[in-house]
Amino acid sequence: MTSALSAESPGSPALELAAGRLPAFVYDLSELDAHLRSVRAALGDVELYYAVKANPDPELLRILARHVDGFEVASGGELAHVRGLHPEKPIALGGPGKTDEELVSEVTRLHVESSGELRRLVASGHAADVLLRVNLDIPVDGASLSMGGGATPFGMDPAAIAECVELLSAQDTVRLRGIHAHLASGLDAPRMLELAAAVLEYARGLGLTEINLGGGMAVSYADPGRRFDWETYGRGLAGLRRPGEVLRIEPGRSLTVYCGRYVTRVIDVKRVHGELFAVVAGGTHHIRTPATKGHSQPMAGGEPGEPVTIVGQLCTPKDVLARRVPVSLKRGDVVEFTMAGAYAWNISHHDFLMHPKPGFHYVGG
Ligand SMILES: Cc1ncc(COP(=O)(O)O)c(C=O)c1O
Protein backbone atom coordinates (compact mmCIF):
# COMPACT_ATOMS: atom_id res chain seq x y z
CA MET A 1 0.00 0.00 0.00
CA THR A 2 2.53 2.59 1.02
CA SER A 3 4.62 2.36 -2.09
CA ALA A 4 2.60 -0.24 -3.94
CA LEU A 5 1.49 2.39 -6.38
CA SER A 6 4.00 3.59 -8.86
CA ALA A 7 3.90 4.92 -12.38
CA GLU A 8 4.73 1.40 -13.53
CA SER A 9 2.03 -0.52 -11.68
CA PRO A 10 -0.80 -1.50 -14.02
CA GLY A 11 -3.79 0.75 -13.57
CA SER A 12 -2.01 3.05 -11.15
CA PRO A 13 -3.23 6.62 -11.10
CA ALA A 14 0.26 7.69 -12.13
CA LEU A 15 -0.86 10.99 -13.59
CA GLU A 16 -2.62 11.96 -10.41
CA LEU A 17 0.41 11.02 -8.38
CA ALA A 18 2.64 13.06 -10.61
CA ALA A 19 0.37 16.06 -10.33
CA GLY A 20 0.07 15.52 -6.60
CA ARG A 21 -3.70 15.38 -7.00
CA LEU A 22 -4.75 12.80 -4.50
CA PRO A 23 -7.15 11.59 -3.20
CA ALA A 24 -8.71 9.92 -6.21
CA PHE A 25 -11.08 7.11 -7.06
CA VAL A 26 -9.64 4.71 -9.63
CA TYR A 27 -12.03 2.37 -11.42
CA ASP A 28 -10.79 -0.68 -13.28
CA LEU A 29 -13.34 -1.02 -16.06
CA SER A 30 -11.73 -4.17 -17.48
CA GLU A 31 -12.07 -5.85 -14.09
CA LEU A 32 -15.72 -4.80 -13.98
CA ASP A 33 -16.33 -6.09 -17.50
CA ALA A 34 -14.78 -9.49 -16.71
CA HIS A 35 -16.65 -9.79 -13.41
CA LEU A 36 -19.99 -9.00 -15.06
CA ARG A 37 -19.30 -11.49 -17.82
CA SER A 38 -18.83 -14.29 -15.28
CA VAL A 39 -21.88 -13.26 -13.21
CA ARG A 40 -24.00 -13.14 -16.36
CA ALA A 41 -22.79 -16.58 -17.46
CA ALA A 42 -23.60 -18.10 -14.05
CA LEU A 43 -27.15 -16.75 -14.10
CA GLY A 44 -28.41 -18.48 -17.25
CA ASP A 45 -31.98 -17.35 -17.97
CA VAL A 46 -32.31 -15.26 -14.83
CA GLU A 47 -32.69 -11.58 -15.73
CA LEU A 48 -30.05 -9.28 -14.27
CA TYR A 49 -30.81 -5.66 -13.39
CA TYR A 50 -28.24 -3.39 -11.71
CA ALA A 51 -29.27 -1.40 -8.62
CA VAL A 52 -28.00 2.03 -9.65
CA LYS A 53 -27.92 3.30 -6.05
CA ALA A 54 -24.74 1.26 -5.51
CA ASN A 55 -22.82 3.51 -7.91
CA PRO A 56 -24.35 5.62 -10.69
CA ASP A 57 -21.00 6.62 -12.26
CA PRO A 58 -21.65 6.95 -16.04
CA GLU A 59 -18.47 5.07 -16.97
CA LEU A 60 -19.50 2.11 -14.81
CA LEU A 61 -23.02 2.23 -16.24
CA ARG A 62 -21.51 2.13 -19.74
CA ILE A 63 -19.80 -1.19 -18.94
CA LEU A 64 -22.81 -2.50 -17.01
CA ALA A 65 -25.13 -1.76 -19.96
CA ARG A 66 -23.23 -4.38 -21.99
CA HIS A 67 -24.20 -7.13 -19.57
CA VAL A 68 -27.40 -6.31 -17.71
CA ASP A 69 -31.00 -6.68 -18.89
CA GLY A 70 -32.02 -3.45 -17.21
CA PHE A 71 -31.44 -0.94 -14.43
CA GLU A 72 -33.21 -0.63 -11.10
CA VAL A 73 -33.59 2.99 -9.97
CA ALA A 74 -34.94 4.32 -6.69
CA SER A 75 -35.80 7.94 -7.46
CA GLY A 76 -36.77 10.33 -10.23
CA GLY A 77 -33.18 11.56 -10.13
CA GLU A 78 -31.71 8.12 -10.81
CA LEU A 79 -34.37 7.55 -13.47
CA ALA A 80 -33.46 10.76 -15.35
CA HIS A 81 -29.75 9.92 -15.04
CA VAL A 82 -30.09 6.39 -16.47
CA ARG A 83 -32.66 7.38 -19.11
CA GLY A 84 -30.32 10.08 -20.36
CA LEU A 85 -27.41 7.66 -20.67
CA HIS A 86 -29.16 4.45 -21.77
CA PRO A 87 -32.58 5.30 -23.21
CA GLU A 88 -32.88 1.83 -24.75
CA LYS A 89 -32.60 -0.09 -21.48
CA PRO A 90 -35.57 -1.43 -19.47
CA ILE A 91 -35.91 0.32 -16.12
CA ALA A 92 -37.59 -0.74 -12.88
CA LEU A 93 -38.45 2.07 -10.47
CA GLY A 94 -38.65 1.15 -6.79
CA GLY A 95 -38.08 2.71 -3.40
CA PRO A 96 -40.27 3.87 -0.55
CA GLY A 97 -41.84 7.34 -0.54
CA LYS A 98 -42.44 7.85 -4.24
CA THR A 99 -43.87 11.25 -5.08
CA ASP A 100 -46.95 11.59 -7.30
CA GLU A 101 -44.62 12.66 -10.11
CA GLU A 102 -42.39 9.59 -9.68
CA LEU A 103 -45.42 7.28 -9.58
CA VAL A 104 -46.47 8.26 -13.09
CA SER A 105 -42.98 7.84 -14.60
CA GLU A 106 -42.73 5.91 -17.85
CA VAL A 107 -40.85 2.80 -16.75
CA THR A 108 -40.81 -0.88 -17.64
CA ARG A 109 -41.77 -1.94 -14.13
CA LEU A 110 -42.94 -0.01 -11.09
CA HIS A 111 -42.29 -1.64 -7.71
CA VAL A 112 -45.21 -0.74 -5.45
CA GLU A 113 -44.26 -0.21 -1.81
CA SER A 114 -47.63 0.33 -0.11
CA SER A 115 -51.38 0.10 -0.68
CA GLY A 116 -51.54 3.91 -0.35
CA GLU A 117 -49.01 4.23 -3.14
CA LEU A 118 -51.09 1.89 -5.31
CA ARG A 119 -54.30 3.84 -4.60
CA ARG A 120 -52.57 7.05 -5.69
CA LEU A 121 -51.32 5.34 -8.85
CA VAL A 122 -54.75 3.95 -9.76
CA ALA A 123 -56.39 7.33 -9.06
CA SER A 124 -53.92 9.02 -11.42
CA GLY A 125 -55.22 7.00 -14.37
CA HIS A 126 -51.62 6.30 -15.42
CA ALA A 127 -51.12 2.93 -17.12
CA ALA A 128 -48.34 0.94 -15.44
CA ASP A 129 -46.96 -2.57 -15.08
CA VAL A 130 -46.37 -3.24 -11.41
CA LEU A 131 -44.68 -5.67 -9.11
CA LEU A 132 -45.89 -5.63 -5.50
CA ARG A 133 -43.01 -5.50 -3.04
CA VAL A 134 -43.56 -8.06 -0.32
CA ASN A 135 -41.96 -8.09 3.12
CA LEU A 136 -42.31 -11.69 4.20
CA ASP A 137 -42.05 -12.54 7.88
CA ILE A 138 -39.24 -15.03 7.48
CA PRO A 139 -35.90 -15.04 9.35
CA VAL A 140 -33.06 -13.15 7.69
CA ASP A 141 -30.40 -14.10 10.26
CA GLY A 142 -26.87 -13.27 9.29
CA ALA A 143 -27.85 -10.33 7.10
CA SER A 144 -25.81 -7.13 7.26
CA LEU A 145 -28.95 -5.08 6.55
CA SER A 146 -32.57 -6.26 6.84
CA MET A 147 -35.33 -4.76 4.74
CA GLY A 148 -37.72 -7.63 5.40
CA GLY A 149 -38.41 -10.41 7.85
CA GLY A 150 -40.39 -8.17 10.19
CA ALA A 151 -41.51 -4.59 10.79
CA THR A 152 -39.53 -2.30 8.46
CA PRO A 153 -40.70 0.56 6.20
CA PHE A 154 -39.95 -1.52 3.11
CA GLY A 155 -42.61 -3.28 1.10
CA MET A 156 -45.87 -4.73 2.35
CA ASP A 157 -46.92 -7.55 4.59
CA PRO A 158 -49.14 -10.23 3.04
CA ALA A 159 -52.32 -8.51 4.34
CA ALA A 160 -51.46 -5.29 2.48
CA ILE A 161 -50.53 -7.30 -0.63
CA ALA A 162 -53.97 -8.96 -0.50
CA GLU A 163 -55.54 -5.48 -0.35
CA CYS A 164 -53.52 -4.46 -3.42
CA VAL A 165 -54.49 -7.57 -5.36
CA GLU A 166 -58.16 -6.83 -4.70
CA LEU A 167 -57.78 -3.19 -5.72
CA LEU A 168 -56.01 -4.20 -8.93
CA SER A 169 -58.62 -6.80 -9.85
CA ALA A 170 -61.27 -4.06 -9.97
CA GLN A 171 -59.59 -2.14 -12.80
CA ASP A 172 -57.32 -2.79 -15.81
CA THR A 173 -55.17 0.33 -16.22
CA VAL A 174 -52.54 -0.80 -13.74
CA ARG A 175 -51.44 -4.33 -14.59
CA LEU A 176 -50.24 -6.71 -11.90
CA ARG A 177 -47.17 -8.48 -13.29
CA GLY A 178 -45.71 -10.11 -10.23
CA ILE A 179 -43.88 -9.88 -6.93
CA HIS A 180 -40.78 -7.97 -5.89
CA ALA A 181 -38.77 -8.83 -2.78
CA HIS A 182 -35.54 -7.43 -1.42
CA LEU A 183 -35.46 -8.85 2.07
CA ALA A 184 -31.85 -8.51 3.17
CA SER A 185 -28.30 -7.62 2.22
CA GLY A 186 -25.15 -9.58 2.96
CA LEU A 187 -26.33 -13.17 2.64
CA ASP A 188 -24.36 -15.93 0.97
CA ALA A 189 -25.68 -18.01 -1.95
CA PRO A 190 -27.26 -20.87 0.09
CA ARG A 191 -29.14 -18.39 2.33
CA MET A 192 -30.20 -16.31 -0.67
CA LEU A 193 -31.59 -19.47 -2.27
CA GLU A 194 -33.61 -20.24 0.86
CA LEU A 195 -35.14 -16.77 0.71
CA ALA A 196 -35.76 -17.17 -3.03
CA ALA A 197 -37.63 -20.44 -2.41
CA ALA A 198 -39.86 -18.73 0.17
CA VAL A 199 -40.60 -15.77 -2.12
CA LEU A 200 -41.36 -18.08 -5.06
CA GLU A 201 -43.74 -20.17 -2.96
CA TYR A 202 -45.51 -16.98 -1.91
CA ALA A 203 -45.79 -15.66 -5.49
CA ARG A 204 -47.09 -19.00 -6.73
CA GLY A 205 -49.78 -18.90 -4.06
CA LEU A 206 -51.03 -15.70 -5.72
CA GLY A 207 -50.78 -17.23 -9.21
CA LEU A 208 -48.00 -14.80 -10.24
CA THR A 209 -45.14 -15.81 -12.52
CA GLU A 210 -42.82 -12.78 -12.60
CA ILE A 211 -40.60 -12.55 -9.55
CA ASN A 212 -37.88 -10.03 -8.80
CA LEU A 213 -35.77 -11.45 -5.96
CA GLY A 214 -33.90 -8.21 -5.25
CA GLY A 215 -30.20 -7.74 -4.54
CA GLY A 216 -28.13 -8.03 -1.37
CA MET A 217 -25.62 -10.69 -2.48
CA ALA A 218 -22.88 -10.91 0.16
CA VAL A 219 -19.63 -9.01 -0.07
CA SER A 220 -16.93 -9.48 2.59
CA TYR A 221 -14.88 -6.41 3.47
CA ALA A 222 -13.06 -8.48 6.11
CA ASP A 223 -12.05 -11.10 3.57
CA PRO A 224 -12.11 -9.55 0.07
CA GLY A 225 -11.21 -12.87 -1.54
CA ARG A 226 -14.41 -14.48 -0.27
CA ARG A 227 -16.84 -13.66 -3.04
CA PHE A 228 -20.48 -14.46 -3.58
CA ASP A 229 -20.85 -17.87 -5.20
CA TRP A 230 -22.68 -16.94 -8.40
CA GLU A 231 -22.33 -20.45 -9.83
CA THR A 232 -24.17 -22.03 -6.89
CA TYR A 233 -26.75 -19.27 -6.89
CA GLY A 234 -27.39 -19.53 -10.65
CA ARG A 235 -27.67 -23.32 -10.49
CA GLY A 236 -29.97 -23.06 -7.47
CA LEU A 237 -32.29 -20.57 -9.17
CA ALA A 238 -32.41 -22.72 -12.30
CA GLY A 239 -33.52 -25.60 -10.06
CA LEU A 240 -36.20 -23.50 -8.36
CA ARG A 241 -37.64 -21.90 -11.48
CA ARG A 242 -40.74 -23.51 -13.00
CA PRO A 243 -41.54 -23.32 -16.72
CA GLY A 244 -43.19 -20.02 -17.60
CA GLU A 245 -41.70 -18.15 -14.65
CA VAL A 246 -39.55 -15.06 -15.14
CA LEU A 247 -36.94 -14.64 -12.41
CA ARG A 248 -35.05 -11.38 -12.03
CA ILE A 249 -32.46 -10.10 -9.58
CA GLU A 250 -31.18 -6.55 -8.97
CA PRO A 251 -27.82 -6.59 -7.15
CA GLY A 252 -25.72 -3.49 -6.69
CA ARG A 253 -22.78 -3.83 -4.31
CA SER A 254 -21.67 -7.30 -5.43
CA LEU A 255 -21.37 -6.11 -9.04
CA THR A 256 -19.35 -2.90 -8.71
CA VAL A 257 -17.60 -2.97 -5.33
CA TYR A 258 -14.44 -4.77 -6.51
CA CYS A 259 -13.63 -2.50 -9.45
CA GLY A 260 -13.05 0.67 -7.39
CA ARG A 261 -10.09 1.88 -5.33
CA TYR A 262 -9.74 5.02 -3.24
CA VAL A 263 -6.17 6.24 -3.34
CA THR A 264 -4.84 8.91 -1.03
CA ARG A 265 -1.74 10.17 0.74
CA VAL A 266 -0.59 10.39 4.36
CA ILE A 267 -0.49 13.99 5.61
CA ASP A 268 0.53 13.38 9.20
CA VAL A 269 1.49 10.55 11.53
CA LYS A 270 1.07 11.05 15.26
CA ARG A 271 0.97 9.16 18.52
CA VAL A 272 -1.81 10.07 20.97
CA HIS A 273 -1.91 8.42 24.41
CA GLY A 274 0.20 5.63 23.06
CA GLU A 275 -1.84 4.88 19.93
CA LEU A 276 -0.52 5.53 16.43
CA PHE A 277 -2.65 7.49 13.92
CA ALA A 278 -2.06 8.29 10.26
CA VAL A 279 -4.10 11.21 8.95
CA VAL A 280 -4.70 10.94 5.21
CA ALA A 281 -6.02 13.46 2.69
CA GLY A 282 -9.76 13.05 2.22
CA GLY A 283 -11.67 10.66 4.44
CA THR A 284 -15.19 9.44 5.03
CA HIS A 285 -16.68 12.50 3.24
CA HIS A 286 -15.33 10.78 0.10
CA ILE A 287 -15.74 7.16 1.13
CA ARG A 288 -18.31 6.82 3.87
CA THR A 289 -18.46 3.03 3.54
CA PRO A 290 -16.26 2.14 6.56
CA ALA A 291 -18.22 4.56 8.78
CA THR A 292 -21.62 3.25 7.71
CA LYS A 293 -20.64 -0.41 7.85
CA GLY A 294 -18.35 -0.10 10.90
CA HIS A 295 -15.48 -1.92 9.23
CA SER A 296 -11.85 -1.25 8.33
CA GLN A 297 -11.74 -0.52 4.61
CA PRO A 298 -9.50 -3.19 3.04
CA MET A 299 -6.15 -2.04 1.64
CA ALA A 300 -3.66 -3.19 -0.97
CA GLY A 301 0.07 -3.57 -0.50
CA GLY A 302 2.12 -2.15 2.37
CA GLU A 303 5.11 -3.12 4.48
CA PRO A 304 4.36 -4.69 7.87
CA GLY A 305 4.59 -2.28 10.80
CA GLU A 306 3.15 -1.18 14.12
CA PRO A 307 -0.68 -1.15 14.07
CA VAL A 308 -1.91 2.26 12.95
CA THR A 309 -5.40 3.73 12.79
CA ILE A 310 -5.97 5.55 9.51
CA VAL A 311 -8.23 8.58 9.75
CA GLY A 312 -9.35 11.34 7.40
CA GLN A 313 -9.33 15.14 7.65
CA LEU A 314 -12.74 15.62 9.24
CA CYS A 315 -13.23 17.00 12.75
CA THR A 316 -15.14 14.00 13.98
CA PRO A 317 -14.00 10.78 15.68
CA LYS A 318 -16.18 8.93 13.15
CA ASP A 319 -13.81 9.79 10.32
CA VAL A 320 -11.97 6.46 10.56
CA LEU A 321 -11.05 4.55 7.40
CA ALA A 322 -9.28 1.58 9.01
CA ARG A 323 -8.44 0.64 12.61
CA ARG A 324 -5.14 -0.68 13.92
CA VAL A 325 -3.82 -1.92 10.59
CA PRO A 326 -0.35 -3.55 10.95
CA VAL A 327 1.43 -1.53 8.25
CA SER A 328 4.24 0.95 8.26
CA LEU A 329 3.16 4.48 7.26
CA LYS A 330 4.96 7.79 7.14
CA ARG A 331 4.05 11.24 5.84
CA GLY A 332 3.83 11.31 2.03
CA ASP A 333 3.10 7.59 1.62
CA VAL A 334 0.36 6.63 -0.78
CA VAL A 335 -2.44 4.53 0.69
CA GLU A 336 -4.68 2.45 -1.52
CA PHE A 337 -8.07 1.30 -0.25
CA THR A 338 -9.78 -1.44 -2.22
CA MET A 339 -13.45 -2.43 -2.54
CA ALA A 340 -14.40 1.19 -3.11
CA GLY A 341 -16.66 0.72 -6.15
CA ALA A 342 -20.04 0.65 -4.37
CA TYR A 343 -21.78 2.82 -1.77
CA ALA A 344 -18.61 4.89 -1.50
CA TRP A 345 -18.38 8.35 -3.14
CA ASN A 346 -22.10 8.57 -3.97
CA ILE A 347 -23.29 7.98 -0.38
CA SER A 348 -20.77 10.34 1.22
CA HIS A 349 -21.32 13.80 2.74
CA HIS A 350 -19.04 15.58 0.26
CA ASP A 351 -19.44 19.12 1.46
CA PHE A 352 -18.79 18.63 5.15
CA LEU A 353 -15.72 20.82 5.93
CA MET A 354 -15.44 21.85 2.25
CA HIS A 355 -12.26 19.95 1.49
CA PRO A 356 -11.47 19.44 -2.22
CA LYS A 357 -13.32 16.75 -4.15
CA PRO A 358 -11.35 13.64 -5.22
CA GLY A 359 -10.24 12.94 -8.78
CA PHE A 360 -11.83 10.14 -10.81
CA HIS A 361 -9.84 7.83 -13.08
CA TYR A 362 -10.83 4.94 -15.30
CA VAL A 363 -8.51 2.28 -16.57
CA GLY A 364 -9.21 -0.39 -19.17
CA GLY A 365 -12.74 -1.05 -20.33
C1 LIG B 1 -34.91 -2.60 -3.42
C2 LIG B 1 -33.44 -2.81 -3.51
N1 LIG B 1 -32.93 -3.52 -4.53
C3 LIG B 1 -31.61 -3.73 -4.66
C4 LIG B 1 -30.71 -3.20 -3.75
C5 LIG B 1 -29.25 -3.45 -3.95
O1 LIG B 1 -28.72 -4.13 -2.87
P1 LIG B 1 -27.17 -4.57 -2.90
O2 LIG B 1 -26.40 -3.39 -3.32
O3 LIG B 1 -26.89 -4.99 -1.49
O4 LIG B 1 -27.06 -5.70 -3.87
C6 LIG B 1 -31.19 -2.47 -2.66
C7 LIG B 1 -30.27 -1.90 -1.67
O5 LIG B 1 -30.62 -1.30 -0.71
C8 LIG B 1 -32.59 -2.26 -2.54
O6 LIG B 1 -33.11 -1.54 -1.52
The ligand as an ORCA input file, in Angstrom:
! r2SCAN-3c Opt
* xyz 0 1
  C     -34.909     -2.603     -3.421
  C     -33.435     -2.805     -3.509
  N     -32.931     -3.520     -4.535
  C     -31.607     -3.729     -4.664
  C     -30.711     -3.204     -3.751
  C     -29.249     -3.455     -3.946
  O     -28.722     -4.132     -2.870
  P     -27.171     -4.575     -2.904
  O     -26.396     -3.393     -3.324
  O     -26.886     -4.990     -1.492
  O     -27.061     -5.699     -3.868
  C     -31.189     -2.466     -2.661
  C     -30.274     -1.901     -1.673
  O     -30.619     -1.298     -0.712
  C     -32.594     -2.258     -2.537
  O     -33.106     -1.543     -1.524
*
